[in-house]
Each structure stands twice: as C-alpha cells, then as structure tokens.
C-alpha cells in the first residue's frame, strides 16, 4: 500500500448520506494527521446547464471537536425555534409538484369569482321586467 492510499484510508472513518430531491448531504467523520477526528458536512446540489449537462455544486463545512457542543447547541436552538414558530409541516408551496405562482393563482381566482358573480347576476334577472 503506497502512502497516498494510506492517507486516504486513514482520513475516511465513517460516512452517512442524506438524499433530498436535488440535494445530497454527506456527513463524513475524518481523521487529522494527529489522529483526532473531525466532521465534514457537504451539500451537493445537482444542476442542469442549458445544454442539459449535469453539474454538481458543492458546499462544505469542516467541524472540529472543540466546536461540537456549541454547534449542536445552536443547531438545536434554531431547529426548536423554527418548529415552534412554523411547525414541522413544510408549508412552502414551491416544494409541491403542483405549485402555482401566487400572482397567477390569485389572478385566476379573481377571474373565477368574477365569472361566478356574473352568472349569479344573470340568474337574478327578473324576466318579467324585460
């Protein structure tokens, strides 16, 4: 085994993957040169170019043990805050397959209401008055 393979083998300790739609999150426990562990969190987002070519945009966070408790505390606080404020249900319509632009939807709704009103007015005509 050459030195490069040894470093790669030592560096990759444990990995978990979370796939969510067009995003994939990688949680990797890695080893420092001194033999301690740290965490990398990578977000990989699939993108399509105008030609249809698939590319991946990646963002990575390196989290070291000395920051674990503070990071976890703030993450827990933020998750609790969001759930307390908005609940667990995802309320963003943009995540739904049948999402309609709010402006377009509101315009369509107004048109339907107008037509309904016109029909009601038409049916309220007293034909004896004509």
N, CA, C and O atoms as a GROMACS GRO file, in nm:
protein
  520
    1UNK      N    1   0.085  -0.116   0.000
    1UNK     CA    2   0.000   0.000   0.000
    1UNK      C    3   0.090   0.124   0.000
    1UNK      O    4   0.179   0.136   0.084
    2UNK      N    5   0.067   0.218  -0.097
    2UNK     CA    6   0.150   0.337  -0.100
    2UNK      C    7   0.099   0.441  -0.001
    2UNK      O    8  -0.009   0.427   0.057
    3UNK      N    9   0.179   0.548   0.017
    3UNK     CA   10   0.147   0.650   0.118
    3UNK      C   11   0.013   0.719   0.090
    3UNK      O   12  -0.061   0.750   0.183
    4UNK      N   13  -0.019   0.745  -0.039
    4UNK     CA   14  -0.144   0.812  -0.076
    4UNK      C   15  -0.264   0.728  -0.034
    4UNK      O   16  -0.360   0.782   0.022
    5UNK      N   17  -0.262   0.597  -0.059
    5UNK     CA   18  -0.370   0.509  -0.019
    5UNK      C   19  -0.383   0.504   0.133
    5UNK      O   20  -0.495   0.500   0.186
    6UNK      N   21  -0.270   0.505   0.204
    6UNK     CA   22  -0.270   0.502   0.349
    6UNK      C   23  -0.336   0.628   0.406
    6UNK      O   24  -0.414   0.619   0.501
    7UNK      N   25  -0.304   0.744   0.350
    7UNK     CA   26  -0.365   0.870   0.395
    7UNK      C   27  -0.514   0.869   0.369
    7UNK      O   28  -0.592   0.908   0.456
    8UNK      N   29  -0.557   0.826   0.251
    8UNK     CA   30  -0.698   0.821   0.216
    8UNK      C   31  -0.771   0.726   0.311
    8UNK      O   32  -0.878   0.760   0.362
    9UNK      N   33  -0.715   0.610   0.335
    9UNK     CA   34  -0.776   0.512   0.423
    9UNK      C   35  -0.788   0.566   0.565
    9UNK      O   36  -0.892   0.547   0.630
   10UNK      N   37  -0.685   0.633   0.615
   10UNK     CA   38  -0.685   0.689   0.750
   10UNK      C   39  -0.786   0.803   0.761
   10UNK      O   40  -0.850   0.820   0.865
   11UNK      N   41  -0.799   0.882   0.655
   11UNK     CA   42  -0.882   1.001   0.656
   11UNK      C   43  -1.031   0.968   0.656
   11UNK      O   44  -1.108   1.043   0.716
   12UNK      N   45  -1.073   0.862   0.592
   12UNK     CA   46  -1.214   0.826   0.583
   12UNK      C   47  -1.250   0.726   0.691
   12UNK      O   48  -1.214   0.608   0.683
   13UNK      N   49  -1.322   0.774   0.794
   13UNK     CA   50  -1.353   0.690   0.909
   13UNK      C   51  -1.496   0.635   0.901
   13UNK      O   52  -1.517   0.514   0.913
   14UNK      N   53  -1.593   0.725   0.882
   14UNK     CA   54  -1.733   0.686   0.882
   14UNK      C   55  -1.810   0.786   0.796
   14UNK      O   56  -1.783   0.906   0.802
   15UNK      N   57  -1.906   0.738   0.717
   15UNK     CA   58  -1.983   0.828   0.630
   15UNK      C   59  -2.131   0.794   0.637
   15UNK      O   60  -2.170   0.678   0.650
   16UNK      N   61  -2.214   0.898   0.627
   16UNK     CA   62  -2.359   0.883   0.615
   16UNK      C   63  -2.404   0.977   0.505
   16UNK      O   64  -2.344   1.083   0.484
   17UNK      N   65  -2.510   0.939   0.435
   17UNK     CA   66  -2.561   1.018   0.323
   17UNK      C   67  -2.710   1.042   0.342
   17UNK      O   68  -2.784   0.953   0.384
   18UNK      N   69  -2.752   1.165   0.310
   18UNK     CA   70  -2.894   1.201   0.315
   18UNK      C   71  -2.930   1.260   0.180
   18UNK      O   72  -2.878   1.365   0.142
   19UNK      N   73  -3.020   1.192   0.106
   19UNK     CA   74  -3.064   1.240  -0.025
   19UNK      C   75  -3.201   1.304  -0.011
   19UNK      O   76  -3.293   1.244   0.045
   20UNK      N   77  -3.214   1.427  -0.062
   20UNK     CA   78  -3.340   1.501  -0.054
   20UNK      C   79  -3.360   1.575  -0.185
   20UNK      O   80  -3.303   1.682  -0.205
   21UNK      N   81  -3.440   1.520  -0.275
   21UNK     CA   82  -3.466   1.587  -0.403
   21UNK      C   83  -3.339   1.607  -0.482
   21UNK      O   84  -3.268   1.511  -0.512
   22UNK      N   85  -3.309   1.732  -0.517
   22UNK     CA   86  -3.190   1.760  -0.598
   22UNK      C   87  -3.066   1.781  -0.512
   22UNK      O   88  -2.958   1.809  -0.565
   23UNK      N   89  -3.080   1.769  -0.380
   23UNK     CA   90  -2.965   1.787  -0.290
   23UNK      C   91  -2.929   1.654  -0.224
   23UNK      O   92  -3.014   1.570  -0.195
   24UNK      N   93  -2.798   1.639  -0.202
   24UNK     CA   94  -2.748   1.527  -0.125
   24UNK      C   95  -2.654   1.583  -0.020
   24UNK      O   96  -2.570   1.668  -0.050
   25UNK      N   97  -2.668   1.536   0.103
   25UNK     CA   98  -2.582   1.578   0.212
   25UNK      C   99  -2.494   1.461   0.252
   25UNK      O  100  -2.542   1.348   0.269
   26UNK      N  101  -2.364   1.488   0.266
   26UNK     CA  102  -2.269   1.386   0.308
   26UNK      C  103  -2.214   1.427   0.445
   26UNK      O  104  -2.166   1.539   0.463
   27UNK      N  105  -2.222   1.335   0.540
   27UNK     CA  106  -2.166   1.356   0.673
   27UNK      C  107  -2.050   1.259   0.686
   27UNK      O  108  -2.070   1.137   0.685
   28UNK      N  109  -1.929   1.311   0.696
   28UNK     CA  110  -1.810   1.227   0.698
   28UNK      C  111  -1.725   1.253   0.822
   28UNK      O  112  -1.683   1.366   0.846
   29UNK      N  113  -1.699   1.148   0.899
   29UNK     CA  114  -1.602   1.156   1.007
   29UNK      C  115  -1.466   1.130   0.944
   29UNK      O  116  -1.446   1.029   0.875
   30UNK      N  117  -1.375   1.220   0.968
   30UNK     CA  118  -1.241   1.209   0.911
   30UNK      C  119  -1.137   1.219   1.021
   30UNK      O  120  -1.167   1.256   1.135
   31UNK      N  121  -1.014   1.186   0.986
   31UNK     CA  122  -0.906   1.185   1.084
   31UNK      C  123  -0.800   1.288   1.047
   31UNK      O  124  -0.758   1.298   0.931
   32UNK      N  125  -0.758   1.364   1.147
   32UNK     CA  126  -0.650   1.461   1.125
   32UNK      C  127  -0.516   1.388   1.120
   32UNK      O  128  -0.508   1.269   1.150
   33UNK      N  129  -0.412   1.459   1.084
   33UNK     CA  130  -0.277   1.400   1.083
   33UNK      C  131  -0.234   1.357   1.223
   33UNK      O  132  -0.156   1.263   1.239
   34UNK      N  133  -0.287   1.427   1.324
   34UNK     CA  134  -0.253   1.395   1.463
   34UNK      C  135  -0.333   1.276   1.516
   34UNK      O  136  -0.310   1.231   1.628
   35UNK      N  137  -0.428   1.225   1.436
   35UNK     CA  138  -0.505   1.109   1.476
   35UNK      C  139  -0.638   1.141   1.544
   35UNK      O  140  -0.706   1.051   1.592
   36UNK      N  141  -0.676   1.269   1.548
   36UNK     CA  142  -0.804   1.306   1.606
   36UNK      C  143  -0.910   1.306   1.496
   36UNK      O  144  -0.876   1.305   1.378
   37UNK      N  145  -1.036   1.308   1.533
   37UNK     CA  146  -1.145   1.307   1.436
   37UNK      C  147  -1.209   1.444   1.423
   37UNK      O  148  -1.207   1.524   1.517
   38UNK      N  149  -1.267   1.470   1.307
   38UNK     CA  150  -1.347   1.590   1.282
   38UNK      C  151  -1.457   1.551   1.185
   38UNK      O  152  -1.455   1.442   1.128
   39UNK      N  153  -1.553   1.640   1.166
   39UNK     CA  154  -1.669   1.614   1.082
   39UNK      C  155  -1.668   1.708   0.963
   39UNK      O  156  -1.643   1.828   0.977
   40UNK      N  157  -1.697   1.654   0.845
   40UNK     CA  158  -1.724   1.740   0.730
   40UNK      C  159  -1.869   1.716   0.690
   40UNK      O  160  -1.916   1.602   0.685
   41UNK      N  161  -1.938   1.826   0.660
   41UNK     CA  162  -2.075   1.820   0.609
   41UNK      C  163  -2.071   1.883   0.472
   41UNK      O  164  -2.035   2.000   0.458
   42UNK      N  165  -2.108   1.806   0.371
   42UNK     CA  166  -2.104   1.854   0.233
   42UNK      C  167  -2.244   1.853   0.175
   42UNK      O  168  -2.315   1.753   0.182
   43UNK      N  169  -2.284   1.967   0.118
   43UNK     CA  170  -2.409   1.975   0.043
   43UNK      C  171  -2.372   1.969  -0.104
   43UNK      O  172  -2.290   2.048  -0.151
   44UNK      N  173  -2.431   1.877  -0.177
   44UNK     CA  174  -2.409   1.864  -0.321
   44UNK      C  175  -2.543   1.883  -0.389
   44UNK      O  176  -2.638   1.809  -0.365
   45UNK      N  177  -2.550   1.984  -0.476
   45UNK     CA  178  -2.676   2.014  -0.545
   45UNK      C  179  -2.659   1.990  -0.694
   45UNK      O  180  -2.566   2.040  -0.757
   46UNK      N  181  -2.752   1.912  -0.750
   46UNK     CA  182  -2.749   1.880  -0.892
   46UNK      C  183  -2.804   1.998  -0.972
   46UNK      O  184  -2.911   2.051  -0.941
   47UNK      N  185  -2.730   2.040  -1.074
   47UNK     CA  186  -2.772   2.149  -1.162
   47UNK      C  187  -2.767   2.100  -1.306
   47UNK      O  188  -2.688   2.013  -1.342
   48UNK      N  189  -2.853   2.160  -1.389
   48UNK     CA  190  -2.854   2.128  -1.531
   48UNK      C  191  -2.821   2.254  -1.609
   48UNK      O  192  -2.881   2.359  -1.587
   49UNK      N  193  -2.726   2.245  -1.701
   49UNK     CA  194  -2.692   2.359  -1.786
   49UNK      C  195  -2.795   2.371  -1.897
   49UNK      O  196  -2.881   2.285  -1.913
   50UNK      N  197  -2.785   2.478  -1.974
   50UNK     CA  198  -2.877   2.500  -2.086
   50UNK      C  199  -2.868   2.388  -2.189
   50UNK      O  200  -2.966   2.360  -2.260
   51UNK      N  201  -2.753   2.323  -2.198
   51UNK     CA  202  -2.734   2.213  -2.293
   51UNK      C  203  -2.780   2.079  -2.234
   51UNK      O  204  -2.775   1.976  -2.301
   52UNK      N  205  -2.823   2.082  -2.107
   52UNK     CA  206  -2.868   1.959  -2.043
   52UNK      C  207  -2.759   1.886  -1.968
   52UNK      O  208  -2.782   1.779  -1.911
   53UNK      N  209  -2.639   1.943  -1.968
   53UNK     CA  210  -2.527   1.880  -1.898
   53UNK      C  211  -2.548   1.889  -1.747
   53UNK      O  212  -2.587   1.994  -1.695
   54UNK      N  213  -2.524   1.779  -1.678
   54UNK     CA  214  -2.541   1.774  -1.533
   54UNK      C  215  -2.412   1.817  -1.465
   54UNK      O  216  -2.304   1.767  -1.497
   55UNK      N  217  -2.424   1.910  -1.371
   55UNK     CA  218  -2.310   1.951  -1.289
   55UNK      C  219  -2.354   1.946  -1.143
   55UNK      O  220  -2.474   1.945  -1.113
   56UNK      N  221  -2.258   1.943  -1.054
   56UNK     CA  222  -2.287   1.941  -0.912
   56UNK      C  223  -2.215   2.058  -0.845
   56UNK      O  224  -2.095   2.078  -0.863
   57UNK      N  225  -2.291   2.135  -0.767
   57UNK     CA  226  -2.235   2.246  -0.692
   57UNK      C  227  -2.222   2.198  -0.548
   57UNK      O  228  -2.318   2.149  -0.490
   58UNK      N  229  -2.102   2.213  -0.491
   58UNK     CA  230  -2.077   2.160  -0.357
   58UNK      C  231  -2.037   2.270  -0.260
   58UNK      O  232  -1.964   2.363  -0.295
   59UNK      N  233  -2.088   2.257  -0.137
   59UNK     CA  234  -2.050   2.345  -0.027
   59UNK      C  235  -2.010   2.255   0.090
   59UNK      O  236  -2.078   2.156   0.118
   60UNK      N  237  -1.902   2.289   0.156
   60UNK     CA  238  -1.850   2.201   0.261
   60UNK      C  239  -1.826   2.280   0.389
   60UNK      O  240  -1.776   2.393   0.386
   61UNK      N  241  -1.861   2.218   0.501
   61UNK     CA  242  -1.833   2.272   0.635
   61UNK      C  243  -1.741   2.174   0.706
   61UNK      O  244  -1.765   2.054   0.705
   62UNK      N  245  -1.636   2.227   0.766
   62UNK     CA  246  -1.547   2.146   0.848
   62UNK      C  247  -1.579   2.178   0.993
   62UNK      O  248  -1.575   2.295   1.033
   63UNK      N  249  -1.611   2.076   1.071
   63UNK     CA  250  -1.649   2.098   1.210
   63UNK      C  251  -1.557   2.015   1.299
   63UNK      O  252  -1.553   1.892   1.291
   64UNK      N  253  -1.484   2.086   1.386
   64UNK     CA  254  -1.386   2.020   1.473
   64UNK      C  255  -1.445   1.999   1.612
   64UNK      O  256  -1.535   2.070   1.654
   65UNK      N  257  -1.391   1.899   1.682
   65UNK     CA  258  -1.446   1.857   1.811
   65UNK      C  259  -1.461   1.971   1.911
   65UNK      O  260  -1.557   1.973   1.988
   66UNK      N  261  -1.367   2.066   1.911
   66UNK     CA  262  -1.376   2.176   2.007
   66UNK      C  263  -1.499   2.264   1.985
   66UNK      O  264  -1.537   2.342   2.072
   67UNK      N  265  -1.561   2.253   1.865
   67UNK     CA  266  -1.680   2.332   1.834
   67UNK      C  267  -1.810   2.252   1.838
   67UNK      O  268  -1.918   2.309   1.821
   68UNK      N  269  -1.802   2.120   1.861
   68UNK     CA  270  -1.920   2.034   1.856
   68UNK      C  271  -2.032   2.082   1.948
   68UNK      O  272  -2.145   2.099   1.902
   69UNK      N  273  -2.003   2.103   2.076
   69UNK     CA  274  -2.111   2.134   2.171
   69UNK      C  275  -2.177   2.268   2.138
   69UNK      O  276  -2.299   2.280   2.146
   70UNK      N  277  -2.097   2.369   2.102
   70UNK     CA  278  -2.155   2.499   2.067
   70UNK      C  279  -2.237   2.488   1.938
   70UNK      O  280  -2.347   2.543   1.930
   71UNK      N  281  -2.184   2.418   1.840
   71UNK     CA  282  -2.254   2.400   1.713
   71UNK      C  283  -2.386   2.326   1.736
   71UNK      O  284  -2.490   2.368   1.686
   72UNK      N  285  -2.381   2.217   1.811
   72UNK     CA  286  -2.500   2.138   1.839
   72UNK      C  287  -2.603   2.219   1.917
   72UNK      O  288  -2.722   2.210   1.890
   73UNK      N  289  -2.558   2.297   2.013
   73UNK     CA  290  -2.648   2.379   2.093
   73UNK      C  291  -2.721   2.481   2.006
   73UNK      O  292  -2.843   2.496   2.017
   74UNK      N  293  -2.648   2.550   1.921
   74UNK     CA  294  -2.710   2.649   1.834
   74UNK      C  295  -2.800   2.582   1.730
   74UNK      O  296  -2.909   2.632   1.703
   75UNK      N  297  -2.756   2.471   1.674
   75UNK     CA  298  -2.839   2.397   1.577
   75UNK      C  299  -2.970   2.352   1.643
   75UNK      O  300  -3.078   2.368   1.586
   76UNK      N  301  -2.960   2.294   1.764
   76UNK     CA  302  -3.080   2.252   1.836
   76UNK      C  303  -3.173   2.370   1.864
   76UNK      O  304  -3.294   2.360   1.844
   77UNK      N  305  -3.117   2.483   1.908
   77UNK     CA  306  -3.196   2.603   1.935
   77UNK      C  307  -3.268   2.651   1.810
   77UNK      O  308  -3.387   2.685   1.814
   78UNK      N  309  -3.198   2.654   1.698
   78UNK     CA  310  -3.257   2.703   1.573
   78UNK      C  311  -3.365   2.608   1.522
   78UNK      O  312  -3.468   2.654   1.473
   79UNK      N  313  -3.344   2.479   1.535
   79UNK     CA  314  -3.446   2.382   1.493
   79UNK      C  315  -3.570   2.396   1.581
   79UNK      O  316  -3.682   2.398   1.530
   80UNK      N  317  -3.549   2.407   1.713
   80UNK     CA  318  -3.663   2.426   1.804
   80UNK      C  319  -3.739   2.555   1.771
   80UNK      O  320  -3.862   2.556   1.768
   81UNK      N  321  -3.666   2.663   1.746
   81UNK     CA  322  -3.729   2.791   1.713
   81UNK      C  323  -3.816   2.778   1.589
   81UNK      O  324  -3.932   2.821   1.589
   82UNK      N  325  -3.761   2.720   1.483
   82UNK     CA  326  -3.835   2.707   1.356
   82UNK      C  327  -3.959   2.619   1.375
   82UNK      O  328  -4.067   2.654   1.327
   83UNK      N  329  -3.945   2.508   1.444
   83UNK     CA  330  -4.059   2.418   1.466
   83UNK      C  331  -4.164   2.485   1.554
   83UNK      O  332  -4.284   2.472   1.528
   84UNK      N  333  -4.122   2.558   1.658
   84UNK     CA  334  -4.217   2.629   1.744
   84UNK      C  335  -4.291   2.738   1.668
   84UNK      O  336  -4.410   2.761   1.691
   85UNK      N  337  -4.221   2.806   1.579
   85UNK     CA  338  -4.281   2.916   1.504
   85UNK      C  339  -4.370   2.867   1.389
   85UNK      O  340  -4.478   2.922   1.366
   86UNK      N  341  -4.326   2.762   1.317
   86UNK     CA  342  -4.395   2.721   1.194
   86UNK      C  343  -4.438   2.575   1.191
   86UNK      O  344  -4.496   2.531   1.092
   87UNK      N  345  -4.411   2.499   1.296
   87UNK     CA  346  -4.449   2.359   1.298
   87UNK      C  347  -4.356   2.273   1.215
   87UNK      O  348  -4.261   2.323   1.154
   88UNK      N  349  -4.383   2.145   1.212
   88UNK     CA  350  -4.297   2.051   1.139
   88UNK      C  351  -4.334   2.038   0.991
   88UNK      O  352  -4.252   1.998   0.910
   89UNK      N  353  -4.457   2.074   0.958
   89UNK     CA  354  -4.502   2.060   0.820
   89UNK      C  355  -4.435   2.164   0.731
   89UNK      O  356  -4.422   2.281   0.768
   90UNK      N  357  -4.392   2.121   0.613
   90UNK     CA  358  -4.333   2.212   0.516
   90UNK      C  359  -4.448   2.289   0.452
   90UNK      O  360  -4.535   2.230   0.388
   91UNK      N  361  -4.448   2.421   0.469
   91UNK     CA  362  -4.561   2.500   0.420
   91UNK      C  363  -4.531   2.572   0.289
   91UNK      O  364  -4.620   2.636   0.233
   92UNK      N  365  -4.411   2.563   0.241
   92UNK     CA  366  -4.376   2.632   0.118
   92UNK      C  367  -4.436   2.557  -0.001
   92UNK      O  368  -4.402   2.441  -0.026
   93UNK      N  369  -4.524   2.624  -0.072
   93UNK     CA  370  -4.588   2.561  -0.188
   93UNK      C  371  -4.489   2.532  -0.299
   93UNK      O  372  -4.513   2.445  -0.383
   94UNK      N  373  -4.378   2.602  -0.301
   94UNK     CA  374  -4.280   2.581  -0.407
   94UNK      C  375  -4.224   2.440  -0.407
   94UNK      O  376  -4.172   2.393  -0.508
   95UNK      N  377  -4.235   2.372  -0.294
   95UNK     CA  378  -4.184   2.236  -0.285
   95UNK      C  379  -4.284   2.133  -0.336
   95UNK      O  380  -4.253   2.014  -0.345
   96UNK      N  381  -4.405   2.178  -0.370
   96UNK     CA  382  -4.508   2.088  -0.416
   96UNK      C  383  -4.502   2.076  -0.569
   96UNK      O  384  -4.471   2.174  -0.637
   97UNK      N  385  -4.533   1.958  -0.623
   97UNK     CA  386  -4.528   1.936  -0.767
   97UNK      C  387  -4.630   2.023  -0.841
   97UNK      O  388  -4.606   2.065  -0.954
   98UNK      N  389  -4.744   2.050  -0.776
   98UNK     CA  390  -4.850   2.128  -0.841
   98UNK      C  391  -4.845   2.276  -0.802
   98UNK      O  392  -4.947   2.344  -0.806
   99UNK      N  393  -4.726   2.325  -0.765
   99UNK     CA  394  -4.710   2.464  -0.725
   99UNK      C  395  -4.751   2.559  -0.837
   99UNK      O  396  -4.714   2.540  -0.953
  100UNK      N  397  -4.828   2.659  -0.800
  100UNK     CA  398  -4.866   2.765  -0.894
  100UNK      C  399  -4.812   2.896  -0.839
  100UNK      O  400  -4.815   2.919  -0.718
  101UNK      N  401  -4.765   2.979  -0.926
  101UNK     CA  402  -4.720   3.112  -0.887
  101UNK      C  403  -4.836   3.182  -0.819
  101UNK      O  404  -4.948   3.183  -0.871
  102UNK      N  405  -4.811   3.242  -0.702
  102UNK     CA  406  -4.919   3.308  -0.626
  102UNK      C  407  -4.990   3.415  -0.708
  102UNK      O  408  -5.112   3.425  -0.702
  103UNK      N  409  -4.916   3.494  -0.783
  103UNK     CA  410  -4.977   3.600  -0.862
  103UNK      C  411  -5.071   3.541  -0.966
  103UNK      O  412  -5.184   3.586  -0.980
  104UNK      N  413  -5.024   3.440  -1.038
  104UNK     CA  414  -5.107   3.374  -1.139
  104UNK      C  415  -5.228   3.310  -1.074
  104UNK      O  416  -5.339   3.322  -1.124
  105UNK      N  417  -5.207   3.242  -0.963
  105UNK     CA  418  -5.317   3.177  -0.892
  105UNK      C  419  -5.421   3.279  -0.847
  105UNK      O  420  -5.541   3.258  -0.866
  106UNK      N  421  -5.375   3.390  -0.789
  106UNK     CA  422  -5.468   3.494  -0.742
  106UNK      C  423  -5.545   3.556  -0.857
  106UNK      O  424  -5.664   3.585  -0.844
  107UNK      N  425  -5.479   3.576  -0.972
  107UNK     CA  426  -5.547   3.630  -1.089
  107UNK      C  427  -5.654   3.532  -1.138
  107UNK      O  428  -5.766   3.572  -1.170
  108UNK      N  429  -5.620   3.404  -1.142
  108UNK     CA  430  -5.716   3.302  -1.185
  108UNK      C  431  -5.834   3.297  -1.089
  108UNK      O  432  -5.948   3.284  -1.132
  109UNK      N  433  -5.806   3.307  -0.960
  109UNK     CA  434  -5.912   3.304  -0.859
  109UNK      C  435  -6.006   3.424  -0.877
  109UNK      O  436  -6.128   3.408  -0.869
  110UNK      N  437  -5.951   3.543  -0.901
  110UNK     CA  438  -6.033   3.663  -0.922
  110UNK      C  439  -6.121   3.647  -1.046
  110UNK      O  440  -6.237   3.687  -1.046
  111UNK      N  441  -6.064   3.590  -1.153
  111UNK     CA  442  -6.142   3.568  -1.275
  111UNK      C  443  -6.258   3.472  -1.251
  111UNK      O  444  -6.369   3.496  -1.298
  112UNK      N  445  -6.233   3.365  -1.177
  112UNK     CA  446  -6.339   3.269  -1.145
  112UNK      C  447  -6.446   3.336  -1.060
  112UNK      O  448  -6.565   3.317  -1.084
  113UNK      N  449  -6.405   3.415  -0.960
  113UNK     CA  450  -6.500   3.485  -0.875
  113UNK      C  451  -6.584   3.584  -0.956
  113UNK      O  452  -6.704   3.598  -0.934
  114UNK      N  453  -6.520   3.653  -1.051
  114UNK     CA  454  -6.591   3.750  -1.136
  114UNK      C  455  -6.695   3.677  -1.222
  114UNK      O  456  -6.809   3.722  -1.233
  115UNK      N  457  -6.654   3.566  -1.283
  115UNK     CA  458  -6.747   3.490  -1.366
  115UNK      C  459  -6.862   3.435  -1.283
  115UNK      O  460  -6.977   3.436  -1.327
  116UNK      N  461  -6.832   3.388  -1.162
  116UNK     CA  462  -6.936   3.338  -1.073
  116UNK      C  463  -7.034   3.449  -1.038
  116UNK      O  464  -7.155   3.428  -1.036
  117UNK      N  465  -6.981   3.567  -1.012
  117UNK     CA  466  -7.065   3.682  -0.980
  117UNK      C  467  -7.153   3.720  -1.098
  117UNK      O  468  -7.271   3.751  -1.082
  118UNK      N  469  -7.095   3.716  -1.219
  118UNK     CA  470  -7.171   3.748  -1.340
  118UNK      C  471  -7.285   3.647  -1.360
  118UNK      O  472  -7.396   3.685  -1.396
  119UNK      N  473  -7.257   3.521  -1.337
  119UNK     CA  474  -7.360   3.417  -1.351
  119UNK      C  475  -7.469   3.440  -1.248
  119UNK      O  476  -7.588   3.429  -1.281
  120UNK      N  477  -7.433   3.471  -1.123
  120UNK     CA  478  -7.533   3.498  -1.020
  120UNK      C  479  -7.621   3.617  -1.060
  120UNK      O  480  -7.743   3.612  -1.045
  121UNK      N  481  -7.558   3.724  -1.110
  121UNK     CA  482  -7.634   3.842  -1.152
  121UNK      C  483  -7.728   3.808  -1.266
  121UNK      O  484  -7.841   3.857  -1.270
  122UNK      N  485  -7.682   3.724  -1.357
  122UNK     CA  486  -7.765   3.686  -1.470
  122UNK      C  487  -7.886   3.605  -1.424
  122UNK      O  488  -7.996   3.623  -1.474
  123UNK      N  489  -7.864   3.515  -1.329
  123UNK     CA  490  -7.974   3.430  -1.282
  123UNK      C  491  -8.072   3.507  -1.195
  123UNK      O  492  -8.184   3.461  -1.173
  124UNK      N  493  -8.032   3.624  -1.144
  124UNK     CA  494  -8.122   3.705  -1.062
  124UNK      C  495  -8.208   3.801  -1.144
  124UNK      O  496  -8.287   3.877  -1.088
  125UNK      N  497  -8.194   3.798  -1.274
  125UNK     CA  498  -8.272   3.887  -1.360
  125UNK      C  499  -8.418   3.842  -1.357
  125UNK      O  500  -8.448   3.723  -1.370
  126UNK      N  501  -8.506   3.936  -1.340
  126UNK     CA  502  -8.649   3.908  -1.343
  126UNK      C  503  -8.694   3.926  -1.487
  126UNK      O  504  -8.702   4.038  -1.536
  127UNK      N  505  -8.722   3.815  -1.554
  127UNK     CA  506  -8.755   3.820  -1.696
  127UNK      C  507  -8.888   3.890  -1.722
  127UNK      O  508  -8.914   3.931  -1.835
  128UNK      N  509  -8.972   3.903  -1.622
  128UNK     CA  510  -9.099   3.975  -1.640
  128UNK      C  511  -9.074   4.123  -1.658
  128UNK      O  512  -9.157   4.193  -1.717
  129UNK      N  513  -8.958   4.174  -1.607
  129UNK     CA  514  -8.926   4.316  -1.622
  129UNK      C  515  -8.873   4.348  -1.762
  129UNK      O  516  -8.866   4.466  -1.799
  130UNK      N  517  -8.836   4.248  -1.839
  130UNK     CA  518  -8.778   4.272  -1.970
  130UNK      C  519  -8.886   4.298  -2.071
  130UNK      O  520  -8.856   4.320  -2.189
   0.00000   0.00000   0.00000
